Amino acid sequence: MKDLHSHVLFGIDDGCKDIEESICLLKEAEKDGITDLVVTPHYIKDTKYTCNNEEKDKLFEELKAKAKEEGIEINLYLGNEVYITENLLELLKKKEITTINNSKYVLLEFPLGNMLYNTKDIIYELVVAGYVPILAHPERYRIFQRHPDHIDEYLRMGVLLQGNYKSLYGKYGKEAKKTLTLFLKNKKITFLGSDCHHEKDFKLKKLKKKLKSLTKSDNMVEDLLENNFNKVILNENIGIRR
């Protein structure tokens, strides 16, 4: 698997506290079959999670060097998981936040409860500027748990969806599991990620079989776990199988 969403970059959010924990998690990820991984630390305006690109780059290079020293053969890439805010485009231009591997793809997070009143305006502004928003773990937001069809308006705007595959194992509760299962069956998810913070069990052994049973398509399983990830890293357009 290639993992689009993780909190392995140490010391800047609620993920790994230090480089030793980062290395430990990467070793477990490699053992479980992850070959490529994007580190996506939180960026949440007006909180302590506001590490800018310059500082992130330093930590990222330190992590890559240590991983190489430890013999870890996972390809690492840098991104952010950005909590949606009104001046998101300005933050990108000022290099406070980063897209995934300097591509046009940016990983976004919504509030788990009530949505911002101007969420669609912010997304529209991003799309017009040439970015492709990827919404992290849509199955966890109350609005989509209660009204799954509401996701369609975001899909029509060009938003892509990244599910947390551990939702399928009940990590975030029954409603998240039900919602992600529905989105997968209806072919609305483009990527899957671990969203790992500290846990060492990546639960990948039965994932392909579970996805095949939900999507009824070997091709779509490969898209979810590898092909669409590759297109993000290479900054290519993604054709969605629906």
HELIX and SHEET records of a PDB file:
HELIX    1   1 ILE A   19  ASP A   32  1                                  14    
HELIX    2   2 ASN A   53  GLU A   69  1                                  17    
HELIX    3   3 LEU A   88  LYS A   93  1                                   6    
HELIX    4   4 ILE A  100  ASN A  102  5                                   3    
HELIX    5   5 THR A  119  VAL A  128  1                                  10    
HELIX    6   6 PRO A  138  ARG A  140  5                                   3    
HELIX    7   7 ARG A  142  ARG A  146  1                                   5    
HELIX    8   8 PRO A  148  HIS A  150  5                                   3    
HELIX    9   9 ILE A  151  MET A  157  1                                   7    
HELIX   10  10 TYR A  165  TYR A  169  5                                   5    
HELIX   11  11 LYS A  174  LYS A  185  1                                  12    
HELIX   12  12 LEU A  207  THR A  215  1                                   9    
HELIX   13  13 ASP A  218  GLU A  222  1                                   5    
HELIX   14  14 ASP A  223  ASN A  227  3                                   5    
HELIX   15  15 ASN A  228  ILE A  233  1                                   6    
SHEET    1   A 3 LYS A   2  ASP A   3  0                                        
SHEET    2   A 3 ASP A  36  VAL A  39  1                                        
SHEET    3   A 3 ASN A  75  LEU A  78  1                                        
SHEET    1   B 6 HIS A  42  TYR A  43  0                                        
SHEET    2   B 6 GLU A  81  TYR A  83  1                                        
SHEET    3   B 6 TYR A 105  GLU A 109  1                                        
SHEET    4   B 6 VAL A 132  ALA A 136  1                                        
SHEET    5   B 6 LEU A 160  ASN A 164  1                                        
SHEET    6   B 6 PHE A 191  GLY A 193  1                                        
END                                                                             
